[in-house]
Amino acid sequence: MTEFERSRRMPAPADQVFRQACDVGKLDLWMPRELHVHAEEPPAVTVHEDETGQDERALLRAEQDQLRMEWGTRDVDRYAGWLQVAGIDDDSSDVTVHLSFFDEGHAPPAEAVEQALNDSLERLAEQVRQAA
């Protein structure tokens, strides 16, 4: 198994950041550009990957009371992940994203995953700033 994790400070209270992060209609705004999430019957979603042109059945759950979102593939154990928001003070919070790839042979290169995590957290911070 290969795992990655990144955290970033966000310029807003935790509940506001969480609402932005887990809005299924806005996931494409902050997630890696090549991934597109299409909602189905909750918690089911389909993830489309531009590079391969394939759709993958997945699950996405958001727990508002825990400020936590979890996701993963439904049919095969390819990957899973979670996002956790933690309040720092009235005006800021920290977001941590964790990814686990269960089949190391199909895991993306570490540099690509690390860059995607950094870019995604930066886009989420910008989305939070614009919504404030």
C-alpha positions in Angstrom: 0.0 0.0 0.0 1.2 3.5 -0.8 0.0 6.5 1.2 0.2 10.2 0.9 -1.0 13.1 3.1 -0.9 16.8 2.9 -2.3 19.6 5.1 -3.0 23.3 4.5 -4.3 26.2 6.5 -7.5 27.7 5.1 -8.7 31.3 5.5 -12.1 30.5 7.0 -13.9 28.7 9.9 -14.0 24.9 9.8 -17.7 24.5 9.0 -17.4 26.9 6.1 -14.4 25.1 4.7 -16.1 21.7 5.1 -19.2 22.9 3.2 -17.1 24.0 0.3 -14.9 20.9 0.3 -17.8 18.4 0.3 -20.2 20.1 -2.1 -20.4 17.4 -4.8 -21.4 20.0 -7.4 -18.2 21.9 -6.7 -15.7 19.0 -6.3 -14.3 19.6 -9.8 -13.3 23.1 -8.7 -10.6 21.9 -6.3 -9.9 18.2 -7.0 -7.2 17.1 -9.5 -8.2 18.6 -12.9 -8.3 15.2 -14.6 -10.9 13.8 -12.2 -14.6 14.5 -12.4 -17.2 13.3 -9.8 -20.7 12.7 -10.9 -23.3 12.1 -8.1 -25.6 9.2 -8.2 -27.8 7.8 -5.3 -25.8 8.9 -2.2 -23.3 7.8 -1.2 -22.6 6.4 -4.7 -20.7 8.5 -7.2 -18.9 7.9 -10.5 -15.4 9.2 -11.0 -14.3 9.9 -14.6 -10.6 10.1 -15.3 -9.7 12.1 -18.4 -6.3 10.4 -18.9 -7.8 6.9 -19.3 -11.3 8.0 -20.4 -12.7 5.5 -17.9 -15.4 5.8 -15.3 -15.0 4.2 -11.9 -17.7 3.4 -9.4 -17.0 5.0 -6.0 -18.4 6.0 -2.7 -18.3 9.4 -1.1 -19.5 10.1 2.4 -19.5 13.4 4.2 -20.0 13.5 8.0 -20.8 17.1 8.9 -20.7 16.5 12.7 -17.1 15.2 12.3 -16.1 17.6 9.5 -14.8 14.5 7.6 -15.3 13.3 4.1 -14.3 9.8 3.0 -14.2 8.2 -0.4 -13.0 5.0 -2.2 -13.6 2.7 -5.1 -16.7 0.4 -4.9 -15.9 -2.6 -7.1 -12.2 -3.0 -6.5 -9.9 -1.9 -3.8 -7.8 0.5 -5.9 -7.8 3.6 -3.6 -9.4 5.3 -0.7 -9.0 8.6 1.0 -10.3 11.1 3.5 -10.4 14.8 4.1 -10.5 16.2 7.6 -11.2 19.8 8.6 -10.0 21.1 12.0 -10.9 24.5 13.4 -7.9 26.7 14.5 -9.8 29.8 15.5 -12.8 31.9 14.3 -11.1 32.8 11.0 -9.0 29.8 10.1 -8.8 26.0 9.9 -6.6 23.2 8.7 -7.5 20.7 6.0 -5.8 17.4 5.8 -6.2 15.1 2.8 -5.0 11.5 3.0 -4.8 9.1 0.0 -4.2 5.3 0.1 -3.4 3.3 -3.0 -3.9 -0.4 -2.3 -2.2 -1.8 -5.5 1.2 -0.3 -5.7 1.5 -1.4 -9.3 -1.3 0.9 -10.2 -0.4 3.8 -7.9 0.5 7.0 -9.7 4.1 8.3 -9.3 4.7 9.8 -5.9 5.7 13.2 -7.4 2.5 13.4 -9.4 0.4 12.6 -6.3 2.2 15.1 -4.1 1.8 17.8 -6.7 -1.9 17.0 -7.2 -2.5 17.2 -3.4 -0.7 20.6 -3.2 -2.5 22.0 -6.2 -5.9 20.7 -5.0 -5.5 22.2 -1.5 -4.4 25.5 -3.1 -7.6 25.5 -5.3 -9.7 24.7 -2.3 -8.2 27.6 -0.4 -9.0 29.9 -3.3 -12.6 28.5 -3.5 -13.0 29.2 0.2 -11.6 32.7 -0.1 -14.0 33.5 -3.0 -17.0 32.1 -1.1 -16.3 34.2 2.0 
